[in-house]
Amino acid sequence: QVQLVESGGGLVQPGGSLRLSCVASGGIFTFLPMDLGWYQQAPGKQRELVATITSGGTSTYSDSVKGRFTISRDTAKKTVYLQMTSLAPDATAVYYCNAHYGSYNYWGQGTQVTVSS
């Protein structure tokens, strides 16, 4: 089993920044080269990919966040981060951390991000 715990969400003004963190725990995570990702789910919408980072450190981003969001991981701390800058109201959503490898797929409980003046 893998447990993922997100933090760092909150209320931020348009144009502001936030850094989300997700700490992983569980024996499987220690032994499998899991890819990590961040997804967002706005009210009434489907969950959408924001960014991913492989176990080797290769990152990918959705077109809407390229150049503004940065995903990174600290293997020693079993933590994945999402640095978000130039936030706009359409970034308001619950952000979920994901870890997957093969048929293993885990989600965190989510952290709310609200962009509003």
Secondary structure, 3 states (H helix, E strand, C coil): CCEEEEECCEEECCCCCEEEEEEEECHHHHHCCCEEEEEEECCCCCCEEEEEECCCCCEEECCCCCCCEEEEEECCCCEEEEEECCCCHHHCEEEEEEEEECCEEEECCCEEEEECC
